[in-house]
Amino acid sequence: MVGTIGQRLRRAAWGIAPLLLLGCGFEPEGDVPMSPPELYRSWWEKTESCSGLTGDFDRVRWYVVEGYGFDCPSGRCAGRWQADGRIILAGDWTGHEMVVRHEMLHALIRRSGHPEHEFKSLCRLTWDTWHESEGDAETPAPAALRAMLD
């Protein structure tokens, strides 16, 4: 056995630390479970199609926080995907295809962040690219909302 007990414990702690961090989830204030509308299934299929990925829609647990946005680790959010399989949406955005599908894409790629290939090239699920692909006339001015998707 190479190394002291202390060294081995430190190495083990470093190996476990990332797993513990993944277990620490964000808990927004006032979130309540919601049943996804049937329309979300077709949006899920569209998101699978554009990304080339597949996932189990029924494994996603949906939550809603009333209002236009909610406090989250990155500031204010309209939606947020969690590594534990939850998608949290601000109530005012539950019917907005781009916002919902943006979070679905996180669930399919199973990571946070916004890889340009998936979010801009393949699926066009950012404020900058959405108008080009869907022509959504209901979308408020992007400048006020860019930071609200996590």
Secondary structure, DSSP 8 states (H G I E B T S, - for coil): --S-HHHHHHHHHHHHHHHHHHH-----TT-EE----THHHHHHHHHHHHHT----GGG-EEEEESSS-EEETTEEESEEE-TTSEEEEEGGGTT-HHHHHHHHHHHHHT-SS--HIIIIIIS--SHHHHHHHH--TT---GGGTGGGB-
